[in-house]
């Protein structure tokens, strides 16, 4: 009989956020998750920063302008804590849909102000929070509000269909990231894209098609690209003026969601600028056929020549030793010790959530002795 590889129905959700409204965007996302699940989707992908939106105002406004600063403050006020009420609602919707869900959010750390991450949150069909991926390097205007993630949230997640992965916007064309996920055996890959690209560049839909097909060619995975779009409420609140409104209402400026097979062929889409859900049946056996030709992390590589090393640890910028006082706000996880830098097992994501959930090792003997001497003083 041999092994069996399933056909997985997937969905790319193309929709506009409820602009800078965390609760409204979450409610809309949960409705769309349940709709896609009722249509049989087992993996549901959402655009970049869907909750509460992506900071596209930097495509139209000077970074230090009053309008840009006002919108950035609203972005933080409506950003998502992981875990938190929004992820609880999303997990419940994923359970109702019996589907894996990949949601784009603007993330802030609990009990902090001012720092945000561009994040994909992964939920399982049983309603569990599987983990997250924080975009490694913010792109263009994102750098004004987002910081980059580290290796502790990079990598494939284990699913019932095998390893699955996700990247955000520009990092889907990062050759090293692509190879790393290929080496982890990704079979289904989610690309999350914003509402639109900067006005000075090519339309987003062009880049989405190119990167989706290129990723499929290199990894031999199925690629699900979920793009954002705009609505009249967003256009009004962006205050972009006549030229900006003309751009945003151009159907070529936004949208373009696609689903691509491991043979690099587009099997669904590209969509226009409309809201909707794109579906495709993904036969995972197609990936086997393509990898027998080119397995770039296997027989079609030369490990004696090419090697890639991934750092799965995250740096700590603030650590407290030897204090009996209550820890400062947000540092309750800091104890004498060092974060375990051992890379997690494929898909385990044991370091993909919060610092306090990561394993802690005791100090080395010499350091422990020094610590005891300091404490006695």
Secondary structure by P-SEA (a helix, b strand, c coil): ccbbbbbbbbbbbbbbcccccaaaaaaaaaaaaaaaaaacccbbbbcccccccccccccccccccaaaaaaaaaaaaaccccccaaaaaaaaaaaaacbbbbbbbbccccccccccccbbbbbccccccccccccccccccccccbbbbccccbbbbbccccccccccccccccaaaaaaaaaacccbbbbbbccccccccccaaaaaaaaaaaaaaaccbbbbbbbbbccaaaaaaacccaaaaaaaacccccccccccccccccccccccccbbbbbbbbcaaaaaaaaaaccccccccccccbbbbbbcbbbbcccccccccccccccccccccccccccccccccccccccccbbbbcccaaaaaaaaaaaac
